[in-house]
Amino acid sequence: MTDRQQEIINTSMELIAEGGIQALTIKNLAKKIGFAESAIYRHYENKIQILLAILDYFKTGNELLYKDILNESGSSLQLIKKIFALHLQKFYESPSLVPVIFSEEIFRNEEELSKKVSEIMKNSSEKIRLLLVRGQQEGEVRDDIDVSHLALMTMGSLRMFVKMWDMSGNKFDLVKEGGKFTESIVKVISKAG
């Protein structure tokens, strides 16, 4: 990715954060960056291509995060806490990612975007599922609930928590409150005893 493409992605996320997904237009983007619309078209064919680039940017970061953590030793519950903490920090530092990553309902009519968001969600859920299976094998994660359901509850709760932060206008400390929330999730998925 070139510096100019990264600038376009960053500015696009700012526009979305400020005015929602509908605020992202080539005209608004060119105005905010300060150059002609034709300059944007040299890097991206259209708005869909820009959104795909944003999703790819997030997907790549996500894959690196999971790769590193899945190779770490230690308690699976501790690793899940670490994943949550890193996600919360990422969203705190880049709040404009939230409306893009969690806009699958808006993307439903755009097959490429819907497919990309679905791919990111499935990948994240599968990585959490692997950690939960490991935790079950180690006797620290409850085994009375299907592991796929535990993964869905775990990832879904993180998603809802971040979405609530976004919809509140970022009115609470995502990292601090998220840490408390993560502890609650860990209690729910931990094996009693």
N, C-alpha and C positions, 0 to 999 in steps of 0.2 A: 504494500500500500504506500502510495506517495504521500508526502507531507500535505499536499493540496487535498487529496482524498480524505486524509485524516481530519483536516480542517472542515471539510464538507460534512463529514460524519458528526464531529463534535458540535458544529453549529446546528445541524439538523436536530440533534438531541436537545439542544437548548431551545429551539423553536417548539419542539413537542412538549418540553417541560413547561414552557411559558403559556402555550395556547392549545395544547392537546394535539392529537395526530393531524387534525384538519388544518392546523397552522403551518404544517410542513408542505410548502409549495415551492416550486423552483423559483418563482418570483420573490417570495419572502426570503428564501435562502440566499439568493443573489444580492438582495438588498441588505440583508444582515451582514454578509461577508464583505460586501462593497465592490462587487464586480458584476459584469454582464451575465445574463442568464445563459448565453452561449458558452461561457467559460465553464459553467457547471455541466452542460451537456457534453463537453469534451471528456469529462471524467465518469459521468453516469448518464445512462440513456434517459432515465425517468425517476420519478419518486419511488417506485417499487424497487428499483436497483439500489437506491440509497438505503431504503429500509432493509433490504437483504444484506447490504454491507454492514449495517448496524448489528443485525442479528448474527452475522458471521463473526464480527468483532467480539460479541458477547460469548458466542459458542466456543471460539478458540480459547478465550480466557478461562471459560468453564472447564474445558477439556484438560487444560494444563493444571488447573486447581485439583481436579479429581485424580489425575495421573499421579501427581506428587503425593497426595494424601493416601491414596490406595496403596502406595508403596511403603508407607510409614508403618512401623510396628506400634503396638500399643492397643489399648482398649478401643473397641469399635465405637462405644458411646463417646469416648473422648474425641475420636476422629470425626464423628458426626457433629459434636459441639464445635470443633474447629472449622468444619465446612460451613456451618451456620454462621459462625463469627466472621469468616472471610466473605461470605455472601453479603451479610449485613453491612460490613465495612465498605464493600464495593458499591452497594446501593447508596450508602450514606455519602460516599465520595462522588458518585455519579448519579444523582437522583433522576436525571433525565432518562436513564436506562429503564426505570420502572415502567413508565407508560408504554414504552416500546415492547419490552419483554413480556409484559402482562396484557398485551392488547390483542390476544388471539381472537376475541370476538369481533374486533374491527377487521382483522385479517381474513376472516372466514370466507369472504368473497374473492380473495386473492390467493389462488391455489399455491403459488410459490412461497408466499409469506406464511400461510397456514402450515404448509409442509415443514418449513424451517423451524417455526415455533414448536410444532409437535415433535420434531427431531430433538430439539434442545430439552424439552420436557421429558421425553422418554429416556434420553441419555442420563439426565440428572437422577431420575427415578431409579433407573437400573443401577447406577453407582451407589445410591443409598441402599437399595435392596441388597447389593453385595455386602455392604458393611453390616447390615442387619443380619444376614445369614451368618456371617462370621461371628457376630455377637451372640446369635443363638447357639452356634457350635461351641462358643466359649462359656455359655451359661449365663450371660449377662443381659440378654434381650429376651423378652417374653416369647414363648413358643406356642402359646394358646391362641394366637391370632395369625392368620396367613401372612407370610412375610411381604407379599405384594401389597396387602392392605396396610400393613405397618408403613411401608415405603410411601404409599399414597397419602396416608394420614400425616406422615412426617413432612413430606415435601409440600403437601397442600396447606399445612398449617403455616409453614414459613412464607409461602406465597401470600396467604391471606393477611398475615401480620405485616408484610412489606406493603401490600396494597392498601391496608388501613393507614399506614404511615403516610403513604403517598396521597391518599384522599383527604387526610387531615391537613394537608399543606405542610407536611414535615414538622408538625407541631410538637412532637416528642423526640427524645434522644433515641434514635433507632438502634444504635450500638448498645447503649446501656440497658434500655428496656428489652431489646432483643436478647441480651444475655440472660435476663430473668426468664423470658419466654422460652428460650432454649432449655433452661434447667427444667421447666415444666414439661416440655416435650420429652426430655430424657426420662423423667419420672414415669410418664405414661408408657413408654416403650420398654422400660427396664423390667427385668424379671423380678417379681416380688420375692423377698426372702433375704 
